[in-house]
Amino acid sequence: MAQHAELKQQLLSRLGVLERRVDRITGNLRRESEPLEGDFEEQAVQRENDEVLGALDDAGRRELSAIRAALARMEAGTYGTCAACGEAIAPDRLRALPTALRCVDCAA
């Protein structure tokens, strides 16, 4: 359980970092601080950047969801149990991937 406490702190820390990052990306996509340029070519470049930001936003939101789910499993007492077979997930796997839902065998 002490190991889970350490992992929980890591997850909470990562959660905070990602929430701030996703908020910044969302603000950039909404053009809260920098409207589209008047020049069409500059707008094209900005819109290409929006595609990259959109992909980063999607990835960040998926990771946020995984972290929140892991934290919920911790609260429920099911963290570290494979969702597929019900066996314990190896501590090394949880250290490497704290949001892991499945043991190595079931993940393969």
Steps between C-alpha positions, in 0.01 A plus 500: 500500500791737563595446138147596395530820704814591307333420169196704604724802560657451157157475339374811679809693396464390137128582515579859598759540226265361236202708613707818465634389160155409365363833625776688315442298183125561521565873540730498198246314289231749601737784411451657841827691489589508131234539228550373147735708290352715226737355241362186333840325488554566871151368571589180314807453720295570813238247396770237437625568852142455622505144366810424707347668805182301449694174498687603816170596661347162417802313637500711815131440560542124451783496754295712742219250471735207567647676804158583642392139449814373677436736791139380517624139511730597787206645689288192426778265609528330161821669386768249403251228408483395136167595345513194273610209721468637852862421591736755652686728259875476562639792703766560231226541240313747720819700559559513123135561410302617806177510299528133395167317492636158411788275601776439245350170385151645439640815341688288247 
